[in-house]
Amino acid sequence: MKKIAVLGYGNIGSGVVEVIRRNQDIIAKRVGEAVEVKYVLDLRDFPGDPMEHKVVHDIGTIVNDPEIEIICETMGGNEPAFTFSKKALEQGKSVCTSNKELVANHGPELLELAAKNHCNYMFEASVGGGIPIIRPMNTALAPEKMEAITGILNGTTNYMLTEMEQKGTAYEDVLRQAQELGYAERNPEADVEGYDAGRKIAILCSLMAGKNVKYEDVYTEGITKLTAADFKYANKLNMSIKLLAMGKLAGADENGEETYVAMVAPCMLAASHPLSTVNEVFNAIFVKGNLLGETMYYGKGAGKLPTASAVVSDVIDCARHKGETMPCLWKNENVKMADMMDTRKRFFFRIKLEDAAKAADLFGSLARVDAGVTGECGYLTEMMTERTFAEKQKEVAMLGRIRVEA
């Protein structure tokens, strides 16, 4: 019997216990023997809970127990999760995590430590909740030169944008609604400002590049400036607005070293784009390989049981490969980032009617969009660099602007 421990008995940690309990027979068949949760680490006690007698408060109890082979880290945050994960890996115990912050901050270091101690650091649940994406990138897409990843990676903001698009709900109202439904935290900053998606695309871009992409280097823009008027224009253009996380191979520098760009920002998507119909709390990830072309992974990007299922899938892999480190190409070396301002896109912007002539002089060729919004109009630009648009934006007062993805 495989004995495991769970660090953190919150939403995801209790979900891991539930997944193992409810699917214990199929998990045992996959592993070749039963899997049992021996310990749950938490600061709290849980009187009356079925796991009450397995709760411990000292990480030493777990890392010093030779019966424990695998640890599920579902605490969240950087510390003490980082320290606890290191202690476990140093003892040759595999760690399976849902902690995107920790993976984004210390992923390559922990992967190196796992390899040194002949165990595994697994993080399928850190991106996309229950959507399989880390494992496909490491296995099914291993022959590919991955060139670009584009995804809807935050269920909270996708729910909010869906409500704003389909029902015309104002940003403040839809945020309050998301909080009441439990989709958004009391402090929603990580979601609505794009930080959560930024950490996730940093992880995916690191796997694409094989080197570390620091999430601080991901240009990040949230949804807080979007208004109902933006969606009226998008509807007129037969487009949707999504918060996209994007990473791509930008080219090579003068020494032939590959460079990458990564960003999170609201974008208008044509109705024909596969991501345009990803609504509510669902996530989707679009990966482009040099030979395979485009593949998409879709499903519930968050939630207790979908995320916990992804953690347990890593547990099964670790149990099958005891003493063996599974390959994960993510060197502890920072990738060279290209200047995001050199990337080319089309842009949509809104201005007051009295500034229309000035905008035409500045931008030259523009496609005007009339969505019936009083006192203003919208325009679509030709392809141009971020730098060129930013320079022109300084010359005319814009009511809003959104990038346009093909």
NORZI-V492092 format. One record per backbone hydrogen bond with DSSP energy under -1.0 kcal/mol. CO is the residue of the C=O (numbers start at 1). NH is the residue of the N-H. Records with the same first field share a line. If there is no record, write none. Layout:
CO=NH, NH
This chain:
2=36
3=69
4=38, 39
5=72
6=41
7=74
10=14
11=15
12=16
13=17
14=18
15=19
16=20
17=21
18=22
19=23
23=27
24=28
25=29
26=30
27=31
28=32
34=2
36=4
39=6
40=56
41=8
46=49
49=52
51=54
52=55
54=40
56=42
58=61
59=63
60=64
62=65
65=68
69=94
70=5
71=96
72=7
73=98
78=82
80=84
81=85
82=86
83=87
84=88
85=89
86=90
88=93
89=92
94=71
95=122
96=73
98=100
99=103
100=104
101=105
102=106
103=107
106=110
107=111
108=112
109=113
110=114
111=115
112=116
113=117
114=119
115=118
120=95
122=97
123=126
128=131
133=137
134=138
135=139
136=141
139=142
141=144
145=290
147=249
148=288
149=247
150=286
151=245
152=284
154=158
155=159
156=160
157=161
158=162
159=163
160=164
161=165
162=166
163=167, 169
170=174
171=175
172=176
173=177
174=178
175=179
176=180
177=181
178=183, 184
188=191, 192
189=193
190=196
191=194
192=223
194=198
195=199
196=200
197=201
198=202
199=203
200=204
201=205
202=206
203=207
204=208
205=209
206=210
210=331
212=335
214=217
215=218
219=264
223=226
227=231
228=232
229=233
230=234
231=235
232=236
233=237
234=239
235=238
238=271
240=269
242=267
244=265
245=151
246=263
247=149
248=261
251=259
253=256
257=253
259=250, 251
260=338
261=248
262=219
263=246
264=221
265=244
267=242
268=405
269=240
270=273
273=276
275=278
279=282
283=299
284=152
285=297
286=150
287=295
288=147, 148
293=289
295=287
297=285
299=283
300=130
303=307
304=308
305=309
306=310
307=311
308=312
309=313
310=314
311=315
312=316
313=317
314=318
315=319
316=320
317=321
321=324
328=330
331=333
333=212
336=260
339=342
340=343
341=387
343=386
345=384
346=404
347=381
348=402
349=379
350=399
351=377
352=355
353=356
355=359
356=360
357=361
358=362
359=363
360=364
367=380
369=378
373=376
375=353
377=351
378=369
379=349
380=367
384=345
385=389
386=390
387=391
388=392
389=393
390=394
392=395
400=350
402=348
403=268
